[in-house]
């Protein structure tokens, strides 16, 4: 019986590893009542400057999240000081209230496209900053503390042209 377990474990390990073979960087930060002034930062080490990458923002939310969309402000800070800022909006739920993310139970995870085919041509460390920019309709000031977002992540994947 023991001899059968080793090949089975090897197969499961291979399947698990190959499912995420595109991953170059993947990190999450926990949040609790995401304050409008809180910036979630990810420090990205040096990447191959000849390859292109796809960038994603990963968000985990629970049923305390009261909105069907999510507004974010992102920045990529380059090693030599250049900054690229984006204001983004993502749909988080269908019109009937069903979450678009995946997962069992209360927490849903959404993998949100950020940028496609990005090359990191400057040598050195990059930083990605993400903050929430939610506001209620007709209200100029943002939502002070956004409830229901439990984790924010940043992911870099190899593109198919990198394989």
C-alpha positions as CSV (number, residue, x, y, z in Angstrom):
1,X,0.0,0.0,0.0
2,X,2.8,2.4,0.9
3,X,4.4,2.0,-2.5
4,X,1.2,3.2,-4.2
5,X,1.1,6.5,-2.2
6,X,4.3,7.9,-3.5
7,X,3.3,7.9,-7.2
8,X,-0.1,9.3,-6.3
9,X,1.5,12.2,-4.3
10,X,3.9,12.8,-7.2
11,X,1.0,13.1,-9.6
12,X,-1.0,15.5,-7.4
13,X,2.2,17.6,-6.9
14,X,2.8,17.8,-10.6
15,X,-0.8,18.8,-11.3
16,X,-0.8,21.4,-8.6
17,X,2.5,22.9,-9.8
18,X,1.6,22.9,-13.4
19,X,-1.7,24.7,-12.8
20,X,0.1,27.8,-11.7
21,X,3.1,27.7,-14.0
22,X,2.4,31.2,-15.3
23,X,2.9,32.8,-11.9
24,X,5.9,35.1,-11.5
25,X,4.7,37.1,-8.5
26,X,1.7,36.6,-6.3
27,X,1.2,38.3,-3.0
28,X,-1.8,39.3,-0.8
29,X,-2.3,41.9,1.9
30,X,-5.1,41.6,4.4
31,X,-7.4,44.6,4.9
32,X,-10.1,45.4,7.5
33,X,-12.4,48.3,6.7
34,X,-10.2,49.6,3.9
35,X,-9.7,53.3,4.6
36,X,-9.8,55.7,1.7
37,X,-6.3,57.0,2.6
38,X,-4.8,53.5,3.0
39,X,-2.4,52.5,0.3
40,X,-1.6,48.8,-0.2
41,X,1.9,48.5,-1.7
42,X,3.7,45.6,-3.4
43,X,7.4,45.6,-4.0
44,X,8.3,43.8,-7.1
45,X,11.8,42.6,-7.6
46,X,13.7,42.8,-10.9
47,X,12.0,41.0,-13.8
48,X,13.4,39.8,-17.1
49,X,13.3,43.0,-19.2
50,X,12.9,41.1,-22.5
51,X,9.7,39.3,-21.5
52,X,6.1,40.6,-21.4
53,X,3.9,40.0,-18.4
54,X,0.2,40.2,-17.6
55,X,-0.8,42.0,-14.4
56,X,-3.8,41.3,-12.2
57,X,-5.3,42.7,-9.1
58,X,-6.9,40.0,-6.9
59,X,-9.6,41.0,-4.5
60,X,-11.3,38.9,-1.8
61,X,-14.7,40.1,-0.5
62,X,-17.3,38.8,1.8
63,X,-21.1,39.5,2.1
64,X,-20.3,42.7,4.1
65,X,-19.4,44.3,0.7
66,X,-22.4,46.4,-0.2
67,X,-21.6,47.3,-3.8
68,X,-21.7,45.7,-7.2
69,X,-18.6,47.5,-8.5
70,X,-15.2,48.5,-7.2
71,X,-13.2,51.7,-8.0
72,X,-9.4,51.6,-7.5
73,X,-6.6,54.0,-8.1
74,X,-3.3,52.2,-9.0
75,X,0.3,53.4,-9.5
76,X,3.3,51.6,-10.8
77,X,6.5,53.3,-9.6
78,X,9.5,52.6,-11.8
79,X,13.0,52.3,-10.4
80,X,14.1,55.7,-11.9
81,X,11.1,57.6,-10.6
82,X,8.6,57.4,-13.4
83,X,5.0,56.8,-12.2
84,X,2.0,55.4,-14.2
85,X,-1.4,56.0,-12.5
86,X,-4.7,54.5,-13.5
87,X,-8.3,54.9,-12.2
88,X,-10.0,51.6,-12.6
89,X,-13.6,50.3,-12.2
90,X,-14.4,46.6,-11.9
91,X,-17.8,44.8,-11.8
92,X,-18.0,42.7,-8.7
93,X,-21.6,41.3,-8.9
94,X,-24.3,40.6,-11.5
95,X,-27.4,42.8,-11.5
96,X,-29.2,40.1,-9.5
97,X,-26.6,40.5,-6.7
98,X,-24.7,37.2,-7.5
99,X,-20.9,37.7,-6.9
100,X,-18.7,37.3,-10.0
101,X,-15.8,36.0,-7.9
102,X,-15.1,32.3,-7.2
103,X,-14.9,30.4,-4.0
104,X,-17.0,28.6,-1.5
105,X,-18.9,30.1,1.4
106,X,-18.9,33.7,2.3
107,X,-15.6,34.8,0.8
108,X,-15.3,35.3,-3.0
109,X,-12.1,35.9,-4.9
110,X,-12.0,38.0,-8.1
111,X,-9.0,38.0,-10.4
112,X,-9.2,41.4,-12.2
113,X,-7.2,42.3,-15.3
114,X,-5.0,45.2,-14.8
115,X,-2.5,45.4,-17.7
116,X,-1.6,43.1,-20.6
117,X,1.8,42.5,-22.2
118,X,3.8,44.8,-19.9
119,X,7.6,44.9,-20.1
120,X,9.7,46.0,-17.1
121,X,12.6,47.5,-19.0
122,X,14.3,49.5,-16.2
123,X,16.6,47.6,-14.0
124,X,15.7,47.7,-10.3
125,X,12.8,47.3,-8.0
126,X,9.2,48.4,-9.0
127,X,6.4,49.2,-6.6
128,X,2.7,48.8,-7.2
129,X,0.3,50.9,-5.0
130,X,-3.4,50.3,-4.8
131,X,-6.1,52.3,-3.0
132,X,-9.8,52.2,-3.0
133,X,-11.7,55.1,-4.6
134,X,-15.3,54.2,-3.8
135,X,-17.9,56.9,-3.2
136,X,-21.7,56.9,-3.0
137,X,-23.7,58.4,-5.8
138,X,-23.9,62.2,-5.5
139,X,-21.3,62.3,-2.8
140,X,-18.0,64.0,-3.6
141,X,-16.0,62.7,-0.6
142,X,-15.1,59.0,-0.8
143,X,-16.3,56.2,1.5
144,X,-14.2,56.6,4.6
145,X,-13.9,52.9,5.5
146,X,-14.9,50.3,2.9
147,X,-16.3,47.2,4.5
148,X,-16.3,43.7,3.0
149,X,-12.9,43.6,1.2
150,X,-10.8,41.2,3.2
151,X,-7.7,40.9,1.0
152,X,-6.0,42.7,-1.9
153,X,-3.4,41.0,-4.0
154,X,-1.2,41.7,-6.9
155,X,-0.2,39.0,-9.4
156,X,2.2,38.9,-12.4
157,X,2.0,36.1,-14.9
158,X,4.1,35.1,-17.9
159,X,2.3,35.7,-21.2
160,X,1.9,32.8,-23.7
161,X,4.7,34.4,-25.8
162,X,7.1,33.9,-22.9
163,X,6.8,30.1,-22.8
